[in-house]
């Protein structure tokens, strides 16, 4: 039956040689699994539970969810073909649900790396340097999205209360607090900006020509400075948002508080940072424990 199916792929579906080979590898692997079982089952005797057992054996051998789902897809195609041609009496694969692919954990800059970037780099007093350090610190200390940062106006800063009025997704507003260091940095930035750049709008962050900064301009600044501070593949403003949330969690903040600061609709979105922290904890354990 497998040979018939492969010929069907080649000559009726005009599948590429690579596709045919991929399907054959998966089906032969499943056939071998049946052969080496104690009961030596044939393809005609396959049921849903047996397919699930096979998937479990693939997991035991270190296959990830994506690989297993591709193999399952080949098996589904095979049984659909066999059922249509009445080579089997039932299709046991159609009811088998594929594995959920784990969501990638967010990347973040470690606290020590951010401290070295913000404190040890020789920052100048010119507008570009002052602006770069200010927006890096603001993103790291508040967890704002790039669009939220570019949308800030001077009037959104309340220095007396130490808070920002932030307009997030779907124009929802929230209040985000900030500390004395960012307050001092923002005050210095505004003085330098007003001295060196002639602005044409109320935006907090201005381009060199005095216009509201674009998201792309913010990205380029963050990417340039993170490149010298971390080995992460991703070096975007959103990485600083992740870094803010991870640092908050590592230093005792609760998920609900972090959710409010980030402007997440649900705490389930924020929970990914708990997984990040736990993965970091596991790495520390493995590196530190002599018998780990």
Secondary structure, DSSP 8 states (H G I E B T S, - for coil): -HHHHHHIIIIIS---HHHHHHHHHHHHHHHHHHHTSTT---GGG--HHHHHHHHHHHHHTT--HHHHHHHHHHHHHHHHHHHHTTSSS--SSTT---------------HHHHHHHHHHS---SSHHHHHHHHHHHHHHHH---HHHHHT-BGGGEETTTTEEEEE-GGG-EEEEE--HHHHHHHHHHHHHHHHH---SSSBSSB-TTSSB--HHHHHHHHHHHHHTT---S--SHHHHHHHHHHHHHHTT--HHHHHHHHT-SSHHHHTHHHHHHHHHHHHHHHHH-TT-
